[in-house]
Amino acid sequence: MSERKATIASRVGLHARPASIFAAAVGELSIEVTIALETDPAEDAMDASSILSLMSLGASNGDIVVLRAEGDGADEALASLVTLLETDLDAE
């Protein structure tokens, strides 16, 4: 299992537009990705391709989240998703 941490850069956190962009990116992958706040236990991780899960996560600007994935290409996929989360998606 691959795991990466990312700091939420979007000014409004992982809500509305940033959550939609991130969920779409995860949905294009051929592997399952989970997301959780760094302070939450791993078993509380949510489906990162679900916009509702992302918005209910409550991740704010500056919060650290943990992404986990398993399978071929997991490291590369997580690296690209970390880059996306560490970009202010509200500014684009």
N, C-alpha and C positions, 0 to 999 in steps of 0.2 A: 504494500500500500504506500502510495506517494502522498506526501503532505507538504503543504506550503502555507506560510502566513502572509497576510497582506494587510496593509493599513488603508482604510476607506478614505479616499481623497475627495469624493464628491461633497460639495458644500451641504447638501441636504441629507447626506448619508445614503444608504441603499434603499431609496424610496422612488416611486413613480418612474421617471425616465431612466435613471441609472440602473434600477432593478430590471427594467424591461430590456435594456441593452445587454446587461450581463446575462439574464436568463436566455436571451436569444443566442448569445455566443456559446453558452453551455449546451443548449439544445442542438447545436450544429455538430457537437462532438459525438464520437461513437462509443464513449465511455460515460459511466455515471459519475457525477461529481456531487459531493456533499459540502455543506458550509455550516459553520458554527462560530459563535463568538469565542474568542480565545479563553474566556472565563467559564464557558459552558463545557460540560462533560461530552466526550466524543459520541456517546450514545444519543445525545440530543441533537446531533447534526441533522440538517434538513436537505431536501433535494434542491440543489443549486439551479436546476432548470425551471423551477416553479416560481413565477413572479410573486404569487401569494406567500410562499414560504420565505422568499427574500424580504418581502416587506414586513412580515410578522417577526422576522429575526430582530428587527429594531436596531440595526447597525447604524451608528451615527458617524459623522465626520471625525476621523482620528481613531475610531475603534479598530481593533485588530481582530481579524477573522481567520479561521483555519479552514483551508480547502483540502479535501481528501479525495483521491481517485485511485482506481486500481485497473490495470490492464495495459495493453500496448499503447504507447504514446502518452501515458499518464503524466510523466515528468514534463514533457513539452507542453501538454495541454494546460497543466497547472501554471506553468511559467507564463503562458500567454494570458491566462485569466488573472493572475496576480498583476500583470502590467495594466490590464483593463481596470481593475479595482483601484489601482494606485494612480489613476488618471481622473481628473475632475470631469466627469461625464456631463455635468451641468453646464460646463463652459463651452462645450462643442456645439 
